[in-house]
């Protein structure tokens, strides 16, 4: 990653581009539908295998079987993820097998 220092000592880094992928995530206690973000040259599986702690989910809808709720941002512990199903990876530029 390239880091630039401004005249006042502030650090600037390059923008990291990612593709938004709608997905359904099953955890130990809930089902989450939302958007995960992957690098354009990665599959969703590659992103999941590289997780270190938490999966960031935006525009999340959580159904825990008792009181469903929505959240603009949700950090999901990777230790609690049972499975992830991308809703349609073809939309984000990834290969889709029919």
MIDO-178687 format. One record per residue: chain; x, y, z of N, C-alpha, C in turn; residue in one letter; residue number from 1. Coordinates in steps of 0.001 Angstrom, whole numbers, plus 500000, padded with zeros to 6 digits. Atoms other than C-alpha are relative to their C-alpha. Example, Ala and Ser with C-alpha at 12.3 -4.5 7.8 and 13.67 -1.06 7.14 Angstrom:
2
<pt><unit>A</unit><n_X>500890</n_X><n_Y>498810</n_Y><n_Z>500000</n_Z><ca_X>512300</ca_X><ca_Y>495500</ca_Y><ca_Z>507800</ca_Z><c_X>500900</c_X><c_Y>501200</c_Y><c_Z>500000</c_Z><code>A</code><pos>1</pos></pt>
<pt><unit>A</unit><n_X>499180</n_X><n_Y>498810</n_Y><n_Z>499940</n_Z><ca_X>513670</ca_X><ca_Y>498940</ca_Y><ca_Z>507140</ca_Z><c_X>499230</c_X><c_Y>501090</c_Y><c_Z>500730</c_Z><code>S</code><pos>2</pos></pt>
! end
This chain:
98
<pt><unit>A</unit><n_X>500849</n_X><n_Y>498834</n_Y><n_Z>500000</n_Z><ca_X>500000</ca_X><ca_Y>500000</ca_Y><ca_Z>500000</ca_Z><c_X>500898</c_X><c_Y>501234</c_Y><c_Z>500000</c_Z><code>X</code><pos>1</pos></pt>
<pt><unit>A</unit><n_X>499252</n_X><n_Y>498764</n_Y><n_Z>500101</n_Z><ca_X>501274</ca_X><ca_Y>503434</ca_Y><ca_Z>499104</ca_Z><c_X>499481</c_X><c_Y>500994</c_Y><c_Z>501027</c_Z><code>X</code><pos>2</pos></pt>
<pt><unit>A</unit><n_X>500371</n_X><n_Y>498998</n_Y><n_Z>499005</n_Z><ca_X>501310</ca_X><ca_Y>506066</ca_Y><ca_Z>501850</ca_Z><c_X>500696</c_X><c_Y>501301</c_Y><c_Z>499630</c_Z><code>X</code><pos>3</pos></pt>
<pt><unit>A</unit><n_X>499452</n_X><n_Y>498674</n_Y><n_Z>500283</n_Z><ca_X>501780</ca_X><ca_Y>509778</ca_Y><ca_Z>501145</ca_Z><c_X>499821</c_X><c_Y>500861</c_Y><c_Z>501241</c_Z><code>X</code><pos>4</pos></pt>
<pt><unit>A</unit><n_X>500087</n_X><n_Y>499081</n_Y><n_Z>498869</n_Z><ca_X>502486</ca_X><ca_Y>512409</ca_Y><ca_Z>503784</ca_Z><c_X>499774</c_X><c_Y>501399</c_Y><c_Z>499458</c_Z><code>X</code><pos>5</pos></pt>
<pt><unit>A</unit><n_X>500316</n_X><n_Y>498639</n_Y><n_Z>500415</n_Z><ca_X>500914</ca_X><ca_Y>515835</ca_Y><ca_Z>503343</ca_Z><c_X>500925</c_X><c_Y>501002</c_Y><c_Z>500666</c_Z><code>X</code><pos>6</pos></pt>
<pt><unit>A</unit><n_X>499105</n_X><n_Y>498966</n_Y><n_Z>499468</n_Z><ca_X>502631</ca_X><ca_Y>519139</ca_Y><ca_Z>504165</ca_Z><c_X>499859</c_X><c_Y>500194</c_Y><c_Z>501515</c_Z><code>X</code><pos>7</pos></pt>
<pt><unit>A</unit><n_X>500203</n_X><n_Y>499852</n_Y><n_Z>498555</n_Z><ca_X>501152</ca_X><ca_Y>519124</ca_Y><ca_Z>507688</ca_Z><c_X>500215</c_X><c_Y>498691</c_Y><c_Z>500757</c_Z><code>X</code><pos>8</pos></pt>
<pt><unit>A</unit><n_X>499705</n_X><n_Y>501258</n_Y><n_Z>499345</n_Z><ca_X>502199</ca_X><ca_Y>515547</ca_Y><ca_Z>508406</ca_Z><c_X>498860</c_X><c_Y>498993</c_Y><c_Z>499995</c_Z><code>X</code><pos>9</pos></pt>
<pt><unit>A</unit><n_X>501134</n_X><n_Y>500926</n_Y><n_Z>500062</n_Z><ca_X>498825</ca_X><ca_Y>513938</ca_Y><ca_Z>507661</ca_Z><c_X>500304</c_X><c_Y>498898</c_Y><c_Z>498992</c_Z><code>X</code><pos>10</pos></pt>
<pt><unit>A</unit><n_X>499764</n_X><n_Y>501147</n_Y><n_Z>500875</n_Z><ca_X>498970</ca_X><ca_Y>510450</ca_Y><ca_Z>506122</ca_Z><c_X>498833</c_X><c_Y>499796</c_Y><c_Z>499051</c_Z><code>X</code><pos>11</pos></pt>
<pt><unit>A</unit><n_X>500999</n_X><n_Y>500292</n_Y><n_Z>501022</n_Z><ca_X>497110</ca_X><ca_Y>509657</ca_Y><ca_Z>502903</ca_Z><c_X>500345</c_X><c_Y>498662</c_Y><c_Z>499371</c_Z><code>X</code><pos>12</pos></pt>
<pt><unit>A</unit><n_X>499789</n_X><n_Y>501296</n_Y><n_Z>500637</n_Z><ca_X>496660</ca_X><ca_Y>506157</ca_Y><ca_Z>501475</ca_Z><c_X>499134</c_X><c_Y>499909</c_Y><c_Z>498761</c_Z><code>X</code><pos>13</pos></pt>
<pt><unit>A</unit><n_X>500785</n_X><n_Y>500192</n_Y><n_Z>501216</n_Z><ca_X>495327</ca_X><ca_Y>504925</ca_Y><ca_Z>498166</ca_Z><c_X>498626</c_X><c_Y>499423</c_Y><c_Z>500350</c_Z><code>X</code><pos>14</pos></pt>
<pt><unit>A</unit><n_X>501347</n_X><n_Y>500537</n_Y><n_Z>499814</n_Z><ca_X>491644</ca_X><ca_Y>504052</ca_Y><ca_Z>497855</ca_Z><c_X>499997</c_X><c_Y>498541</c_Y><c_Z>499589</c_Z><code>X</code><pos>15</pos></pt>
<pt><unit>A</unit><n_X>500096</n_X><n_Y>501417</n_Y><n_Z>500322</n_Z><ca_X>490962</ca_X><ca_Y>500333</ca_Y><ca_Z>497949</ca_Z><c_X>498614</c_X><c_Y>499746</c_Y><c_Z>499425</c_Z><code>X</code><pos>16</pos></pt>
<pt><unit>A</unit><n_X>501270</n_X><n_Y>500249</n_Y><n_Z>500678</n_Z><ca_X>488258</ca_X><ca_Y>499446</ca_Y><ca_Z>495450</ca_Z><c_X>499492</c_X><c_Y>498604</c_Y><c_Z>500331</c_Z><code>X</code><pos>17</pos></pt>
<pt><unit>A</unit><n_X>500622</n_X><n_Y>501300</n_Y><n_Z>499729</n_Z><ca_X>485832</ca_X><ca_Y>496637</ca_Y><ca_Z>496302</ca_Z><c_X>498660</c_X><c_Y>499933</c_Y><c_Z>499286</c_Z><code>X</code><pos>18</pos></pt>
<pt><unit>A</unit><n_X>501310</n_X><n_Y>500229</n_Y><n_Z>500610</n_Z><ca_X>482748</ca_X><ca_Y>495117</ca_Y><ca_Z>494722</ca_Z><c_X>499011</c_X><c_Y>499595</c_Y><c_Z>501081</c_Z><code>X</code><pos>19</pos></pt>
<pt><unit>A</unit><n_X>501054</n_X><n_Y>500340</n_Y><n_Z>499044</n_Z><ca_X>479491</ca_X><ca_Y>494888</ca_Y><ca_Z>496663</ca_Z><c_X>499315</c_X><c_Y>498713</c_Y><c_Z>499547</c_Z><code>X</code><pos>20</pos></pt>
<pt><unit>A</unit><n_X>500647</n_X><n_Y>501277</n_Y><n_Z>500287</n_Z><ca_X>478025</ca_X><ca_Y>491377</ca_Y><ca_Z>496850</ca_Z><c_X>498917</c_X><c_Y>499772</c_Y><c_Z>501041</c_Z><code>X</code><pos>21</pos></pt>
<pt><unit>A</unit><n_X>501095</n_X><n_Y>500331</n_Y><n_Z>499083</n_Z><ca_X>474596</ca_X><ca_Y>490710</ca_Y><ca_Z>498359</ca_Z><c_X>500147</c_X><c_Y>498537</c_Y><c_Z>500399</c_Z><code>X</code><pos>22</pos></pt>
<pt><unit>A</unit><n_X>499806</n_X><n_Y>501365</n_Y><n_Z>499523</n_Z><ca_X>474747</ca_X><ca_Y>487605</ca_Y><ca_Z>500519</ca_Z><c_X>499095</c_X><c_Y>499714</c_Y><c_Z>501194</c_Z><code>X</code><pos>23</pos></pt>
<pt><unit>A</unit><n_X>500687</n_X><n_Y>500477</n_Y><n_Z>498814</n_Z><ca_X>472909</ca_X><ca_Y>485558</ca_Y><ca_Z>503101</ca_Z><c_X>501041</c_X><c_Y>499273</c_Y><c_Z>500834</c_Z><code>X</code><pos>24</pos></pt>
<pt><unit>A</unit><n_X>498990</n_X><n_Y>500542</n_Y><n_Z>499101</n_Z><ca_X>475040</ca_X><ca_Y>484659</ca_Y><ca_Z>506112</ca_Z><c_X>499284</c_X><c_Y>499308</c_Y><c_Z>501152</c_Z><code>X</code><pos>25</pos></pt>
<pt><unit>A</unit><n_X>500581</n_X><n_Y>500734</n_Y><n_Z>498876</n_Z><ca_X>474061</ca_X><ca_Y>481977</ca_Y><ca_Z>508612</ca_Z><c_X>501049</c_X><c_Y>499933</c_Y><c_Z>501105</c_Z><code>X</code><pos>26</pos></pt>
<pt><unit>A</unit><n_X>499124</n_X><n_Y>500096</n_Y><n_Z>498841</n_Z><ca_X>475615</ca_X><ca_Y>482297</ca_Y><ca_Z>512055</ca_Z><c_X>499406</c_X><c_Y>498992</c_Y><c_Z>500967</c_Z><code>X</code><pos>27</pos></pt>
<pt><unit>A</unit><n_X>500478</n_X><n_Y>500941</n_Y><n_Z>498999</n_Z><ca_X>475201</ca_X><ca_Y>480144</ca_Y><ca_Z>515132</ca_Z><c_X>498589</c_X><c_Y>500366</c_Y><c_Z>500465</c_Z><code>X</code><pos>28</pos></pt>
<pt><unit>A</unit><n_X>501287</n_X><n_Y>499609</n_Y><n_Z>499448</n_Z><ca_X>472199</ca_X><ca_Y>482200</ca_Y><ca_Z>516265</ca_Z><c_X>499097</c_X><c_Y>500839</c_Y><c_Z>499124</c_Z><code>X</code><pos>29</pos></pt>
<pt><unit>A</unit><n_X>500822</n_X><n_Y>499116</n_Y><n_Z>500828</n_Z><ca_X>470861</ca_X><ca_Y>484211</ca_Y><ca_Z>513319</ca_Z><c_X>500292</c_X><c_Y>499790</c_Y><c_Z>498518</c_Z><code>X</code><pos>30</pos></pt>
<pt><unit>A</unit><n_X>499792</n_X><n_Y>499929</n_Y><n_Z>501444</n_Z><ca_X>470433</ca_X><ca_Y>484573</ca_Y><ca_Z>509578</ca_Z><c_X>500080</c_X><c_Y>501473</c_Y><c_Z>499642</c_Z><code>X</code><pos>31</pos></pt>
<pt><unit>A</unit><n_X>499748</n_X><n_Y>498606</n_Y><n_Z>500350</n_Z><ca_X>471810</ca_X><ca_Y>487823</ca_Y><ca_Z>508149</ca_Z><c_X>499990</c_X><c_Y>500119</c_Y><c_Z>498485</c_Z><code>X</code><pos>32</pos></pt>
<pt><unit>A</unit><n_X>499984</n_X><n_Y>499675</n_Y><n_Z>501419</n_Z><ca_X>471065</ca_X><ca_Y>489227</ca_Y><ca_Z>504713</ca_Z><c_X>500568</c_X><c_Y>501406</c_Y><c_Z>499889</c_Z><code>X</code><pos>33</pos></pt>
<pt><unit>A</unit><n_X>499391</n_X><n_Y>498683</n_Y><n_Z>500126</n_Z><ca_X>473257</ca_X><ca_Y>492109</ca_Y><ca_Z>503629</ca_Z><c_X>501016</c_X><c_Y>500019</c_Y><c_Z>498880</c_Z><code>X</code><pos>34</pos></pt>
<pt><unit>A</unit><n_X>498991</n_X><n_Y>499811</n_Y><n_Z>501030</n_Z><ca_X>476131</ca_X><ca_Y>493326</ca_Y><ca_Z>501507</ca_Z><c_X>501382</c_X><c_Y>499810</c_Y><c_Z>500605</c_Z><code>X</code><pos>35</pos></pt>
<pt><unit>A</unit><n_X>498596</n_X><n_Y>500152</n_Y><n_Z>499632</n_Z><ca_X>479708</ca_X><ca_Y>492101</ca_Y><ca_Z>501855</ca_Z><c_X>500827</c_X><c_Y>500591</c_Y><c_Z>498863</c_Z><code>X</code><pos>36</pos></pt>
<pt><unit>A</unit><n_X>499178</n_X><n_Y>499294</n_Y><n_Z>500978</n_Z><ca_X>482591</ca_X><ca_Y>493727</ca_Y><ca_Z>500023</ca_Z><c_X>501272</c_X><c_Y>499213</c_Y><c_Z>499733</c_Z><code>X</code><pos>37</pos></pt>
<pt><unit>A</unit><n_X>498841</n_X><n_Y>500784</n_Y><n_Z>500398</n_Z><ca_X>485275</ca_X><ca_Y>491850</ca_Y><ca_Z>498080</ca_Z><c_X>500807</c_X><c_Y>500765</c_Y><c_Z>498956</c_Z><code>X</code><pos>38</pos></pt>
<pt><unit>A</unit><n_X>499157</n_X><n_Y>499399</n_Y><n_Z>501033</n_Z><ca_X>488219</ca_X><ca_Y>492923</ca_Y><ca_Z>495957</ca_Z><c_X>499510</c_X><c_Y>499522</c_Y><c_Z>498637</c_Z><code>X</code><pos>39</pos></pt>
<pt><unit>A</unit><n_X>500518</n_X><n_Y>500373</n_Y><n_Z>501318</n_Z><ca_X>487266</ca_X><ca_Y>492910</ca_Y><ca_Z>492248</ca_Z><c_X>500625</c_X><c_Y>498733</c_Y><c_Z>499421</c_Z><code>X</code><pos>40</pos></pt>
<pt><unit>A</unit><n_X>499336</n_X><n_Y>501181</n_Y><n_Z>500551</n_Z><ca_X>489789</ca_X><ca_Y>490152</ca_Y><ca_Z>491480</ca_Z><c_X>499886</c_X><c_Y>498784</c_Y><c_Z>500921</c_Z><code>X</code><pos>41</pos></pt>
<pt><unit>A</unit><n_X>500183</n_X><n_Y>501104</n_Y><n_Z>499061</n_Z><ca_X>488637</ca_X><ca_Y>487894</ca_Y><ca_Z>494364</ca_Z><c_X>498603</c_X><c_Y>499403</c_Y><c_Z>499900</c_Z><code>X</code><pos>42</pos></pt>
<pt><unit>A</unit><n_X>501311</n_X><n_Y>500619</n_Y><n_Z>499815</n_Z><ca_X>485845</ca_X><ca_Y>485401</ca_Y><ca_Z>494824</ca_Z><c_X>499580</c_X><c_Y>500247</c_Y><c_Z>501445</c_Z><code>X</code><pos>43</pos></pt>
<pt><unit>A</unit><n_X>500481</n_X><n_Y>499857</n_Y><n_Z>498630</n_Z><ca_X>483657</ca_X><ca_Y>485630</ca_Y><ca_Z>497903</ca_Z><c_X>500702</c_X><c_Y>498997</c_Y><c_Z>500906</c_Z><code>X</code><pos>44</pos></pt>
<pt><unit>A</unit><n_X>499313</n_X><n_Y>501023</n_Y><n_Z>499219</n_Z><ca_X>485276</ca_X><ca_Y>482395</ca_Y><ca_Z>499107</ca_Z><c_X>501411</c_X><c_Y>500440</c_Y><c_Z>500385</c_Z><code>X</code><pos>45</pos></pt>
<pt><unit>A</unit><n_X>498654</n_X><n_Y>499513</n_Y><n_Z>499701</n_Z><ca_X>488742</ca_X><ca_Y>483964</ca_Y><ca_Z>498876</ca_Z><c_X>499970</c_X><c_Y>501010</c_Y><c_Z>501136</c_Z><code>X</code><pos>46</pos></pt>
<pt><unit>A</unit><n_X>500141</n_X><n_Y>498993</n_Y><n_Z>498957</n_Z><ca_X>487588</ca_X><ca_Y>486890</ca_Y><ca_Z>501017</ca_Z><c_X>499706</c_X><c_Y>499340</c_Y><c_Z>501346</c_Z><code>X</code><pos>47</pos></pt>
<pt><unit>A</unit><n_X>500342</n_X><n_Y>500693</n_Y><n_Z>498753</n_Z><ca_X>486078</ca_X><ca_Y>484524</ca_Y><ca_Z>503614</ca_Z><c_X>501194</c_X><c_Y>499253</c_Y><c_Z>500569</c_Z><code>X</code><pos>48</pos></pt>
<pt><unit>A</unit><n_X>498820</n_X><n_Y>500726</n_Y><n_Z>499538</n_Z><ca_X>489235</ca_X><ca_Y>482406</ca_Y><ca_Z>503792</ca_Z><c_X>501059</c_X><c_Y>500927</c_Y><c_Z>500585</c_Z><code>X</code><pos>49</pos></pt>
<pt><unit>A</unit><n_X>499011</n_X><n_Y>499040</n_Y><n_Z>499515</n_Z><ca_X>491291</ca_X><ca_Y>485546</ca_Y><ca_Z>504450</ca_Z><c_X>499524</c_X><c_Y>500765</c_Y><c_Z>501238</c_Z><code>X</code><pos>50</pos></pt>
<pt><unit>A</unit><n_X>500537</n_X><n_Y>499272</n_Y><n_Z>498844</n_Z><ca_X>489054</ca_X><ca_Y>486782</ca_Y><ca_Z>507303</ca_Z><c_X>500895</c_X><c_Y>499831</c_Y><c_Z>501219</c_Z><code>X</code><pos>51</pos></pt>
<pt><unit>A</unit><n_X>499228</n_X><n_Y>500032</n_Y><n_Z>498765</n_Z><ca_X>490850</ca_X><ca_Y>487666</ca_Y><ca_Z>510484</ca_Z><c_X>499173</c_X><c_Y>500670</c_Y><c_Z>501093</c_Z><code>X</code><pos>52</pos></pt>
<pt><unit>A</unit><n_X>500781</n_X><n_Y>499464</n_Y><n_Z>498890</n_Z><ca_X>488245</ca_X><ca_Y>488167</ca_Y><ca_Z>513172</ca_Z><c_X>498557</c_X><c_Y>500308</c_Y><c_Z>499668</c_Z><code>X</code><pos>53</pos></pt>
<pt><unit>A</unit><n_X>501364</n_X><n_Y>499557</n_Y><n_Z>500261</n_Z><ca_X>485193</ca_X><ca_Y>489869</ca_Y><ca_Z>511680</ca_Z><c_X>499735</c_X><c_Y>500202</c_Y><c_Z>498513</c_Z><code>X</code><pos>54</pos></pt>
<pt><unit>A</unit><n_X>500474</n_X><n_Y>499732</n_Y><n_Z>501354</n_Z><ca_X>483210</ca_X><ca_Y>490099</ca_Y><ca_Z>508455</ca_Z><c_X>499140</c_X><c_Y>501251</c_Y><c_Z>500060</c_Z><code>X</code><pos>55</pos></pt>
<pt><unit>A</unit><n_X>500783</n_X><n_Y>498773</n_Y><n_Z>500051</n_Z><ca_X>481895</ca_X><ca_Y>493579</ca_Y><ca_Z>507668</ca_Z><c_X>498804</c_X><c_Y>499789</c_Y><c_Z>499078</c_Z><code>X</code><pos>56</pos></pt>
<pt><unit>A</unit><n_X>501239</n_X><n_Y>500121</n_Y><n_Z>500773</n_Z><ca_X>478264</ca_X><ca_Y>493573</ca_Y><ca_Z>506465</ca_Z><c_X>499290</c_X><c_Y>501342</c_Y><c_Z>500066</c_Z><code>X</code><pos>57</pos></pt>
<pt><unit>A</unit><n_X>500762</n_X><n_Y>498753</n_Y><n_Z>500032</n_Z><ca_X>476414</ca_X><ca_Y>496690</ca_Y><ca_Z>505340</ca_Z><c_X>498567</c_X><c_Y>499715</c_Y><c_Z>499570</c_Z><code>X</code><pos>58</pos></pt>
<pt><unit>A</unit><n_X>501426</n_X><n_Y>500141</n_Y><n_Z>500325</n_Z><ca_X>472656</ca_X><ca_Y>497186</ca_Y><ca_Z>504894</ca_Z><c_X>499484</c_X><c_Y>498635</c_Y><c_Z>500456</c_Z><code>X</code><pos>59</pos></pt>
<pt><unit>A</unit><n_X>500302</n_X><n_Y>501327</n_Y><n_Z>499464</n_Z><ca_X>472128</ca_X><ca_Y>494166</ca_Y><ca_Z>507135</ca_Z><c_X>498577</c_X><c_Y>499892</c_Y><c_Z>500537</c_Z><code>X</code><pos>60</pos></pt>
<pt><unit>A</unit><n_X>501291</n_X><n_Y>500373</n_Y><n_Z>499420</n_Z><ca_X>468805</ca_X><ca_Y>492551</ca_Y><ca_Z>507989</ca_Z><c_X>500255</c_X><c_Y>498710</c_Y><c_Z>500763</c_Z><code>X</code><pos>61</pos></pt>
<pt><unit>A</unit><n_X>499674</n_X><n_Y>501118</n_Y><n_Z>499122</n_Z><ca_X>469127</ca_X><ca_Y>490183</ca_Y><ca_Z>510937</ca_Z><c_X>498721</c_X><c_Y>499367</c_Y><c_Z>500518</c_Z><code>X</code><pos>62</pos></pt>
<pt><unit>A</unit><n_X>501130</n_X><n_Y>500751</n_Y><n_Z>499462</n_Z><ca_X>466620</ca_X><ca_Y>487469</ca_Y><ca_Z>511843</ca_Z><c_X>500562</c_X><c_Y>498977</c_Y><c_Z>500974</c_Z><code>X</code><pos>63</pos></pt>
<pt><unit>A</unit><n_X>499498</n_X><n_Y>500910</n_Y><n_Z>498974</n_Z><ca_X>467472</ca_X><ca_Y>485794</ca_Y><ca_Z>515131</ca_Z><c_X>498913</c_X><c_Y>499073</c_Y><c_Z>500531</c_Z><code>X</code><pos>64</pos></pt>
<pt><unit>A</unit><n_X>501095</n_X><n_Y>500853</n_Y><n_Z>499586</n_Z><ca_X>464140</ca_X><ca_Y>483998</ca_Y><ca_Z>515399</ca_Z><c_X>499119</c_X><c_Y>500607</c_Y><c_Z>501069</c_Z><code>X</code><pos>65</pos></pt>
<pt><unit>A</unit><n_X>500787</n_X><n_Y>499354</n_Y><n_Z>498952</n_Z><ca_X>462873</ca_X><ca_Y>486380</ca_Y><ca_Z>518062</ca_Z><c_X>499622</c_X><c_Y>501425</c_Y><c_Z>499637</c_Z><code>X</code><pos>66</pos></pt>
<pt><unit>A</unit><n_X>500276</n_X><n_Y>498612</n_Y><n_Z>500321</n_Z><ca_X>463213</ca_X><ca_Y>490034</ca_Y><ca_Z>517168</ca_Z><c_X>500885</c_X><c_Y>500461</c_Y><c_Z>498850</c_Z><code>X</code><pos>67</pos></pt>
<pt><unit>A</unit><n_X>499206</n_X><n_Y>499573</n_Y><n_Z>501155</n_Z><ca_X>464395</ca_X><ca_Y>490819</ca_Y><ca_Z>513620</ca_Z><c_X>500321</c_X><c_Y>501495</c_Y><c_Z>500088</c_Z><code>X</code><pos>68</pos></pt>
<pt><unit>A</unit><n_X>499633</n_X><n_Y>498579</n_Y><n_Z>500022</n_Z><ca_X>466244</ca_X><ca_Y>494105</ca_Y><ca_Z>513150</ca_Z><c_X>500876</c_X><c_Y>500276</c_Y><c_Z>498787</c_Z><code>X</code><pos>69</pos></pt>
<pt><unit>A</unit><n_X>499159</n_X><n_Y>499556</n_Y><n_Z>501109</n_Z><ca_X>468170</ca_X><ca_Y>496113</ca_Y><ca_Z>510562</ca_Z><c_X>501138</c_X><c_Y>500841</c_Y><c_Z>500544</c_Z><code>X</code><pos>70</pos></pt>
<pt><unit>A</unit><n_X>498850</n_X><n_Y>499196</n_Y><n_Z>499605</n_Z><ca_X>471575</ca_X><ca_Y>497743</ca_Y><ca_Z>510786</ca_Z><c_X>500726</c_X><c_Y>500482</c_Y><c_Z>498751</c_Z><code>X</code><pos>71</pos></pt>
<pt><unit>A</unit><n_X>499239</n_X><n_Y>499460</n_Y><n_Z>501127</n_Z><ca_X>473502</ca_X><ca_Y>500013</ca_Y><ca_Z>508415</ca_Z><c_X>501361</c_X><c_Y>499326</c_Y><c_Z>499896</c_Z><code>X</code><pos>72</pos></pt>
<pt><unit>A</unit><n_X>498717</n_X><n_Y>500691</n_Y><n_Z>499966</n_Z><ca_X>476727</ca_X><ca_Y>498264</ca_Y><ca_Z>509496</ca_Z><c_X>499967</c_X><c_Y>498954</c_Y><c_Z>501105</c_Z><code>X</code><pos>73</pos></pt>
<pt><unit>A</unit><n_X>499945</n_X><n_Y>501090</n_Y><n_Z>499030</n_Z><ca_X>477318</ca_X><ca_Y>494972</ca_Y><ca_Z>511276</ca_Z><c_X>501348</c_X><c_Y>499306</c_Y><c_Z>499857</c_Z><code>X</code><pos>74</pos></pt>
<pt><unit>A</unit><n_X>498755</n_X><n_Y>500772</n_Y><n_Z>499996</n_Z><ca_X>480596</ca_X><ca_Y>493292</ca_Y><ca_Z>512243</ca_Z><c_X>499655</c_X><c_Y>498616</c_Y><c_Z>500541</c_Z><code>X</code><pos>75</pos></pt>
<pt><unit>A</unit><n_X>500372</n_X><n_Y>501360</n_Y><n_Z>499646</n_Z><ca_X>480021</ca_X><ca_Y>489521</ca_Y><ca_Z>512306</ca_Z><c_X>501265</c_X><c_Y>499207</c_Y><c_Z>500311</c_Z><code>X</code><pos>76</pos></pt>
<pt><unit>A</unit><n_X>498842</n_X><n_Y>500799</n_Y><n_Z>499608</n_Z><ca_X>482487</ca_X><ca_Y>487311</ca_Y><ca_Z>514182</ca_Z><c_X>500165</c_X><c_Y>498826</c_Y><c_Z>499050</c_Z><code>X</code><pos>77</pos></pt>
<pt><unit>A</unit><n_X>499760</n_X><n_Y>501103</n_Y><n_Z>500940</n_Z><ca_X>484068</ca_X><ca_Y>484908</ca_Y><ca_Z>511710</ca_Z><c_X>499927</c_X><c_Y>498646</c_Y><c_Z>500705</c_Z><code>X</code><pos>78</pos></pt>
<pt><unit>A</unit><n_X>500080</n_X><n_Y>501250</n_Y><n_Z>499245</n_Z><ca_X>484133</ca_X><ca_Y>482271</ca_Y><ca_Z>514470</ca_Z><c_X>498565</c_X><c_Y>499495</c_Y><c_Z>500115</c_Z><code>X</code><pos>79</pos></pt>
<pt><unit>A</unit><n_X>501404</n_X><n_Y>500375</n_Y><n_Z>499863</n_Z><ca_X>480308</ca_X><ca_Y>482265</ca_Y><ca_Z>514480</ca_Z><c_X>499312</c_X><c_Y>499743</c_Y><c_Z>498668</c_Z><code>X</code><pos>80</pos></pt>
<pt><unit>A</unit><n_X>500590</n_X><n_Y>500200</n_Y><n_Z>501324</n_Z><ca_X>479748</ca_X><ca_Y>481988</ca_Y><ca_Z>510715</ca_Z><c_X>499940</c_X><c_Y>498507</c_Y><c_Z>499695</c_Z><code>X</code><pos>81</pos></pt>
<pt><unit>A</unit><n_X>500204</n_X><n_Y>501395</n_Y><n_Z>500375</n_Z><ca_X>478274</ca_X><ca_Y>478621</ca_Y><ca_Z>509662</ca_Z><c_X>500128</c_X><c_Y>499854</c_Y><c_Z>498482</c_Z><code>X</code><pos>82</pos></pt>
<pt><unit>A</unit><n_X>499888</n_X><n_Y>499998</n_Y><n_Z>501452</n_Z><ca_X>477835</ca_X><ca_Y>479350</ca_Y><ca_Z>505947</ca_Z><c_X>499656</c_X><c_Y>501376</c_Y><c_Z>499446</c_Z><code>X</code><pos>83</pos></pt>
<pt><unit>A</unit><n_X>500287</n_X><n_Y>498757</n_Y><n_Z>500714</n_Z><ca_X>477648</ca_X><ca_Y>482213</ca_Y><ca_Z>503431</ca_Z><c_X>499570</c_X><c_Y>499633</c_Y><c_Z>498595</c_Z><code>X</code><pos>84</pos></pt>
<pt><unit>A</unit><n_X>500486</n_X><n_Y>500239</n_Y><n_Z>501353</n_Z><ca_X>475603</ca_X><ca_Y>482166</ca_Y><ca_Z>500223</ca_Z><c_X>499872</c_X><c_Y>501335</c_Y><c_Z>499265</c_Z><code>X</code><pos>85</pos></pt>
<pt><unit>A</unit><n_X>500161</n_X><n_Y>498788</n_Y><n_Z>500816</n_Z><ca_X>476219</ca_X><ca_Y>484978</ca_Y><ca_Z>497733</ca_Z><c_X>498690</c_X><c_Y>499889</c_Y><c_Z>499223</c_Z><code>X</code><pos>86</pos></pt>
<pt><unit>A</unit><n_X>501303</n_X><n_Y>500049</n_Y><n_Z>500668</n_Z><ca_X>472802</ca_X><ca_Y>485896</ca_Y><ca_Z>496305</ca_Z><c_X>500142</c_X><c_Y>499894</c_Y><c_Z>498491</c_Z><code>X</code><pos>87</pos></pt>
<pt><unit>A</unit><n_X>499761</n_X><n_Y>500085</n_Y><n_Z>501442</n_Z><ca_X>474150</ca_X><ca_Y>486408</ca_Y><ca_Z>492781</ca_Z><c_X>501367</c_X><c_Y>500583</c_Y><c_Z>499707</c_Z><code>X</code><pos>88</pos></pt>
<pt><unit>A</unit><n_X>498643</n_X><n_Y>499492</n_Y><n_Z>500216</n_Z><ca_X>477898</ca_X><ca_Y>486681</ca_Y><ca_Z>492317</ca_Z><c_X>500196</c_X><c_Y>500537</c_Y><c_Z>498594</c_Z><code>X</code><pos>89</pos></pt>
<pt><unit>A</unit><n_X>499864</n_X><n_Y>499505</n_Y><n_Z>501369</n_Z><ca_X>477416</ca_X><ca_Y>487294</ca_Y><ca_Z>488598</ca_Z><c_X>499812</c_X><c_Y>501507</c_Y><c_Z>499904</c_Z><code>X</code><pos>90</pos></pt>
<pt><unit>A</unit><n_X>500246</n_X><n_Y>498568</n_Y><n_Z>500032</n_Z><ca_X>476216</ca_X><ca_Y>490828</ca_Y><ca_Z>489356</ca_Z><c_X>501263</c_X><c_Y>500788</c_Y><c_Z>500286</c_Z><code>X</code><pos>91</pos></pt>
<pt><unit>A</unit><n_X>498805</n_X><n_Y>499258</n_Y><n_Z>499626</n_Z><ca_X>479544</ca_X><ca_Y>491820</ca_Y><ca_Z>490881</ca_Z><c_X>501210</c_X><c_Y>499671</c_Y><c_Z>499122</c_Z><code>X</code><pos>92</pos></pt>
<pt><unit>A</unit><n_X>498908</n_X><n_Y>500252</n_Y><n_Z>500930</n_Z><ca_X>481634</ca_X><ca_Y>490514</ca_Y><ca_Z>487991</ca_Z><c_X>500705</c_X><c_Y>498678</c_Y><c_Z>500222</c_Z><code>X</code><pos>93</pos></pt>
<pt><unit>A</unit><n_X>499367</n_X><n_Y>501289</n_Y><n_Z>499759</n_Z><ca_X>482483</ca_X><ca_Y>487063</ca_Y><ca_Z>489352</ca_Z><c_X>499347</c_X><c_Y>498945</c_Y><c_Z>499117</c_Z><code>X</code><pos>94</pos></pt>
<pt><unit>A</unit><n_X>500563</n_X><n_Y>501115</n_Y><n_Z>500777</n_Z><ca_X>481966</ca_X><ca_Y>483788</ca_Y><ca_Z>487499</ca_Z><c_X>498820</c_X><c_Y>499392</c_Y><c_Z>500721</c_Z><code>X</code><pos>95</pos></pt>
<pt><unit>A</unit><n_X>501154</n_X><n_Y>500662</n_Y><n_Z>499427</n_Z><ca_X>478623</ca_X><ca_Y>482181</ca_Y><ca_Z>488052</ca_Z><c_X>499781</c_X><c_Y>498700</c_Y><c_Z>499246</c_Z><code>X</code><pos>96</pos></pt>
<pt><unit>A</unit><n_X>500219</n_X><n_Y>501309</n_Y><n_Z>500618</n_Z><ca_X>478003</ca_X><ca_Y>478514</ca_Y><ca_Z>487401</ca_Z><c_X>498523</c_X><c_Y>499667</c_Y><c_Z>500057</c_Z><code>X</code><pos>97</pos></pt>
<pt><unit>A</unit><n_X>501437</n_X><n_Y>500363</n_Y><n_Z>500059</n_Z><ca_X>474509</ca_X><ca_Y>477526</ca_Y><ca_Z>486254</ca_Z><c_X>499846</c_X><c_Y>498509</c_Y><c_Z>499980</c_Z><code>X</code><pos>98</pos></pt>
! end
